[in-house]
Amino acid sequence: MNCSLKIKLLIGFFILSLAKPFANDSIMMGNLLNRIHQLQSSESSVFPKGMFPSYRLYALNKDRQKADINGFYTGLIAFTLEDIKPQLSASQQKQVDKIIDNTLPIYEKFQNRKGRNTYNFWPTDTPQIFPNAGWMNVLDKSQALPDDLDDTIIMLLALQASQSTAKEIHALMQLFANNGQKKIRNTFKDYKNIGAYSTWFGKKMPVDFDVCVLTNILYFVQKYNLVWTAADSASLQLIEKVLTEKKHITDAPYVSPHYSKLPNILYHVSRLMSVKNIPSLEKFKPQLIEETKEALAKSTVFMDDVMLSTSLLRWGIHVTDHKTYTAGSMEELVEDESFSFFIANMASMLPDPLKQWMGGAGVGKFYYFCPAYNNLLLLENLAWRKKMNIEQMSKEQMK
């Protein structure tokens, strides 16, 4: 008998009725970690061993989901697991180490073929665009995308790259910013002279701004305590300008073509702010908290709720409102195929007004789904809640 499971999401606290296996957070965290481990490819004709499977769906043909071989989600899962490991039990930490170790051989498949420590979204050992795309794969070599800053940052963090490698890549990144030699052609008029980083390493690629990519770059800079450059400061300036003008609310797909949604942007900004204090960004904290609470109140998507809740936890906020979701199982609720954390948006590289027209129509837009990453987002939320609870208990004991 498959009775539906009513799940009441108390932001920062999960009450699961009719679900004894998830009676408390610790057990739930263990179950989520086991599910992530289970979803990691052990041996497959499609996904290489150690990779976390992900799938793409074309915006103009939502009936055909394709397996996609990319390093993005595997790297993202590995580096996030390492980040939340201190909040896990000793046995869970050992399991995390095993999961991460299994991913390590994967990244070479996406590394620059000339030996440079930059990485591609798709395999570089056998260049591909949209793996398993049928006739489109005849264009694999001629239309292969260059390495990009976002995947490079994510995979270097997953590999726990050395300080020397971080400095080396940071120096290389300075060549790929919006400058006098190559200017961006598809952003707001008063953003066009901001010398922020482009998304791409390719010299022939047009300059492309994405506010979430910029937060990931600055996360990397902060994590490795790198010396800030003009491009770093300009990237922060662009992020702050977006927040000041509330473009993340009114124009999310335009300022972040590869993540595209307000919950994603808030999640990325909160992650950057959780690493190390950036004074000029801290002044936005009250605004961001209120915007996140408002977005949470309006949201009807469970995984968006999870990201928004995590953002608030990073800013030190517990929200006590709750929502009720009905699903056949916890797995069904979390592994929602309609939830897409990342979007491959080919129109993002086009000059305006083509970027706006084609992007809005869904031409060249692919939604990505990774069931293991959905589970990780919920595990991360619980880890942040646990961290906050421990900190609050410590404060109370000191009184």
N, C-alpha and C positions, 0 to 999 in steps of 0.2 A: 504493500500500500504506500503510495507516494503522496503523503500529506504535505501541504505547503508549509514552509517555515516562515513564521513572522519574525522579522528581525528589527528590533527597535534600536536605531542608532542614536545614542546619546553622545553628542559630539565630545570626544575625549573619553567616552565610556560606552562599551558595547554590551547590551543585554540581549542574550539569545534564549528565547523561550523554546521549549521542546528540543533543546540541543545540548544534552548533557556533556558531550565531548568538549564543548567550548564553555565549560562552567566558569572559567576565570581566564584572565589575560595570559598567564603563563602557559596554560594548556593551549590556548588559541594561538599564541605565538609559535609554539612548537608544531602545531598542525599546519600553520602557514609555511613554516620553514620546510617541513616535510614535503608539502605540496610543491614548493619551488624546486626542491631536490628531485622530486619525481618527474617534473616537467623538463629537467635538463636532459638533453639528448645523450643517450649512452652509446647507441650505434644505430645509424639510420642512413638510408639511401638518399635522403633529402637533406637533413641537417647534420653537419659534422659533429663528431663526438665532443661534448662539453658545451655546445651552443644551446641557447634558449630559443626554441622555435618562435617565430613571429610570422604574421600574415598581413597581406595588404589587400585593400579593396578599392577599386577605382571609383571615384565619385560619380562617374556617369554610367557605371555598370555595377550596381551594388549586389548583384546576384552571384558574382564569381570571385571567391576569395582565393588568393594565390600564396603559396609558401614563398617566403622571402629570406634569402641568405644574407644576413647583415650582421655586423659586429656591434651595432649601436646598443641594442637591448642587452646583449650579453655583458658588454662593458658597463652599462648603466647599473645592472643588477649587481655585478661584482663589486663595484666601487661603493654602492649604497650599503651592501651587506657589511663591508669593512667599516663603514662609517657608524653603523648602529651596533656593531659587535659588542661594545662595552656594556650595552643594556641587556645582553642575552646571557643565559646561564652558561656554565662551563661546558656542558655537553652540547649546547646549541652553538657555542663558539667553535667547537671542534667540527661540527657539521658545516658551519660557514666556511671554515678553512678548507674543508674537502671540496665544497662546491666551487670556491674560488680557484683552488688548485686545478680543478677539472677544466676551468675556462682558459688557463694560461696558454696552452698550445694554439688556441683559436686566433689570437690577435695577429700572429704572423701572416695569416691568410689575408689580412686587410692592410698590412703595412706597405708603405711606398716601396715599389720594386727596385728603386735605385739605392735602397738602404737608408734613406732618410727616416727619422723617427716621427713621421706623420702618417695618418691613417685615413682610410676611405670608408664610406658607408657600406659599399659592396666589395666583394672579393677582388683583390689585385693580382693574385696568382693566376687566375683565369678571368680577365676583365669581363665584367657583366654590367648591364643596366637592367633593372627589374628582372631578377632571376625567375626562371620558369614562365617567361612572358611570351613564349611561342615565337611568332615571326619577328617580333621586336628584337629578339636576341641576335639577329644578323647584324645589328648595329652595335654590338657589345664593344668592339674595339674602336670603331670610328667615333662613337658618341659617349664613350666612358667618361664619367664625371671625375674631376680632379679630387684630391684629398681635401678635407674640410677641417676647419678649426674645431668645430663641435665634436666630431668623432675622435679627432686627435686628442683633445682634452680628456674626453670620457675614457678612452682606452689607456692613456698614460696614467690616469688616476686608478683605473682598474689594475694596471700592472704595478702600481706603486713605484713609478719610475723614480730614478735617482735625481738628486738635486741638480747634478750637472746636465742631465737630459732635459729637465724642466727649463733650466737657463738657456740651453741651446735652442729649444723650440720657441721659447719666449722671444729670443733674439730674431729668429726666423719670422715670427708672426708680425714683426714691425714692418715687413715689406708688403704686407697685405692689409693695408688700411685705406680709408678714403682720403686720398691726398691730391696734390696738384696734378700729378701725372695721370691719375685714373680716378674719376669722380663718379659718385653714385647718380643714377638717372631715374630712380623710382622710389623716392621718399618725399616727405613733406618739404616744401620749398625752404623753410628755415632750418632744416636738418642737413641740407646738402653740403654745407661747409664744415660739418663736424667730422673730425678726423678719426672716427671710430673704426674698429676692425670690420672687415668684410667677412662673410661666412666661408669664403673659398680660398684655398691656397693657389689655385690655377691662375697663371698670369693672363690667360686669355679670357678668363671669366669676368663678367661684369660685377661690380661691387654690389653687395647684397647685405642689407642690415636686418638683423633679427635680435630683438631685445633679449630673448631667452638665451640665445647663443652668447650674447655679450655677458650675461650674468654668469654663464658657465666659464667663460674665459677669465673673468675677474675672480671667480671662485678658485680657479687654478692658481692665479697670481697670489691670492691671499693664502691659500693652503700651503704653497711653497715659499711664502715670504719673499717673493721676488720684488726687485726694485721697480717701482711704477714708472712707466714710460708715458710719453705724450699720448700714445694711442690708448693706453689704459685709462688715463684721465678723461680723454675724449669719449671713450665708451661709457664711462660713468656719467659724464655729462649728458649723453644721449638717453641713458636710462632715466636719469632724474628729470629730463625734459619731458619724456613720455609720461612719467608719473605726475609731474606738475600740471601738464595739459590734459591729463586723464585719457590719453590716447589708448592706454591699455584696456579701457572700458569701452570707448566709442569706436576704436579702430584696431581691435586685437589682431585680426587676420593680416592687417597691413603692416603693423609694427613687428609682428612675430609670425611671418608666413609659414614657418616650419613647426610651430606649436599651436598657434592660431586661436587659443581660447583664454579668456580671463583667468579661470582657475589655474591653468598651466603657467601663466605669467606670474601670478601671485606666488605660486609654489616655487618658481625659480628665484624670484626676488628674495623670498624668505630664506631659501637655502643659502644664497650668497650672504645674507645678513647674519646667518648662524655661524659662519666660520670665524670672522673677526670683525670688530667694530669698524665701520666706515662712517665717520661723523656726519658727513653731508647727506648720507643716505638715512641715517637714524632719524633725521627730522621728519621723514615721511612715515615713520612707524605708526603714529596715531591714525593718520589717513588710511594707511594700508590695512590696519586692523578693522576699521569701520567698513571699508570696502569689502573686505573678506567676509565679515559678518553678514553684510547685505547680500553678497553673492551666495553665501551659504543658505540664507533664508529663502532665496529664490530657486535654488538648485533642485532639480528632480532626478539627478543622476548620482547613484551611490558612489561611484569612484571619484566624481568631482567633489562630492562631500568629503571624502577621505583626504584628498589633496588640500582642500580648503581648511579642514580641521588641522592637518599637519602644519600648514602655514601659520595658523594661530598659535599652535603649541610652540613653534619656534620663536614666536614673539612673546611667549610667556602667558598666553591666554587660554583659559579653560572656558568652553561654552557649554551651558547646561541644557540648551534646547534639544529636543529629540525629534526624530522622524521614524516612521515605521515603513519598512520595506517587506514585501512578500515575495518569496522565491521558493523553488522546489528544494533548494539546498544552499548551503553557504557557498559552495563552489559555483553554483549557477549565478548567484548574486555577484560574486567577486569577478568571475571570469566572463564578464559581459562583453560580447563581441562588438557591440556598438560603441564601446568606449575606445577612443584613440588618443594616446598620449602624444604621438608624433605624427606629422603629416609630411609626405614628400610632395612638395609644391613646385612643380617645374615652372609655373608662371611667375614665381618670385624673382626669377632672373631677367624677366622681360622689362623693357622700359615702360614708363607710364605713357599713355593710359592703358596699354595692353595688359600690364600686371593687374590692374584693378578689374578690367573687363573679363579677362580669361580666368583670373583667380576667383572672381565672384560667380562665374558660370560653372566652375568645377573642372575646367579643362586642364589636364595634366596634374590633377590633384589625387593623391592616393592616401587613404587612411590606414594606419598601421595598428595592429592588435597583437599584444604579446601576453598570453595568460599568466606566465610566470611573473611578469612585471606588475600586473594588477595585484597579485598576491603580495608582492614585495611592498607595494605602496601601502597596503593595509598593515603589514608587519612593521614597516617604518613608523606608521602612525602610532601603533601600540608601544613601540620602543621609545618614541618621544614622550608619550604619556607617562610611561614608567619613569623616564628620566625626570620629568617634572614632579611626579609624586615623591620620588626620592629626595629631590632638592627641597621640596616643601616640608617633608618630614625632618630633614636636617635642620632647617631654619627653626622649626617648632621646638626641637630638642635643645637648641642653643639659647632659647629664650629663658 
